[in-house]
Amino acid sequence: MTAGPTPGSGRAEAAGPTGSAEPVGRPAPGPDGPVEADGAIEADGAVEADRAADGATTRRRAASILLGIGLAVLALDFVTKHLALQALEGREPVELLGGLVYLSLTRNSGAAWSIGADHTWIFSLITILVIGWILWTALRLRSVPWAVSLGLVLGGALGNLMDRIFRAPGWFVGHVVDMISVLEPYGRAFPVFNVADSALVCGVCLAVFLELTGRQRDGRRLGRDGRRAAPTVSREQA
């Protein structure tokens, strides 16, 4: 008579191919290692896939914000210039806020203080290069603050470029319409500017601030040692 399993042993054993007893239920080792390693690899792959998807979503969001702000600035600049041409042509400056701001229509062929007035086409070329760089950057952008900054610069650059291309006296040498003068009319205290100029200045100032605080366009931030900090992983991804 053969003896059955000893009561209280807690686990039945089965004979293996060589006749040795092995515990039932233990996962057999695979050709490349224990079965548990496959599960770990699959988990790592899922985390990487989640990170890639999250990165693509962040890039789309940043690009959408950049283009949205750029188009909004362009539209506002176009509307204000159109209204200025309709309401201020041939009129004396309009005083606002007790003389803090004056609305006085001017046309500028150069930059601030009419710098480079005889080389308008150079500003058009520089603006086109800046716009191209911003659009190229938008494809890799993952930072919302940088999207806001570059969106302001893009809208301002496009607003003034439209003037230089389509306004008199000709293609790519057109004069930019300005209408806002502070403290004194006709830019006596400060150059006359427009909405596009304001957006450009705000965008550049924000970009300088982001650089000084270590914020990168890929969404990372420089540490005190000058190295980029590793991207954070959410609990769902971990």
C-alpha positions, 0 to 999 in steps of 0.5 A: 500500500502506498502512502498518501500525502502527509497531512498538514504538509500544506502543499501537494508535490508532483513528480517532475520529468526526472522523478524529483518532486517539485511544488505544484503551482511554481512558474516554470523558468522561461528560456530567458529567465523567470516568468516574472521578468516578462511582466516587469518588461511589459510594465516598463513598456506600458510606462514608456508608451504612456510617456510618449502619448503624454508628450505628444499631447503636451506638444499639441497643446503647446502648439495650439496655444502658440498658434491661437495667441498668434492669430488673436494678436494678428486679428486685434492688430489688424482691427485697431489699425483699421479703426485708426486709419478710419478715425484718426486720419487728418485729425489732431491727437486724441488725449486719453487718461489725462494725457498719459496716452495719445492716439496719433496716427503715424506711418513708420518705414523703419523700426523704433525712432524710425531706425533703418527707415531707408532699408525697410526690406531688411526688416521684412526679411528678418521678420520672415526668418523669425516667423520661420524659426518660431513655427519650427520650434512649435513642432517640438515645444512642450512648455505652455509658458514658452508657447505664450511667449512665442505666440505673442512674438509670432502675432506681433511679427505677423502684424507688422509684416502684413503692413510691410508687404501689403501697405504703401508704398509697395511690396515688402517696403510698406510703412507700418501703421502706428497710433499709440503715443505715451506722455506726449503726442507724435512720439515726442517722449517715446516712439509711437507703437501699435498692438503688434509692437506691444505683443512683441515686447511682452513676448520677448520680456517673457522669453527673457524671464523664462531663460533666466529662471531655467525654464526650457522649451521642452518643458524641463527646468534647469537645476542649480547645477545647470543640468536639466531636471529629469521629467516628472512621472505621474502616479498613473504612469509609475 
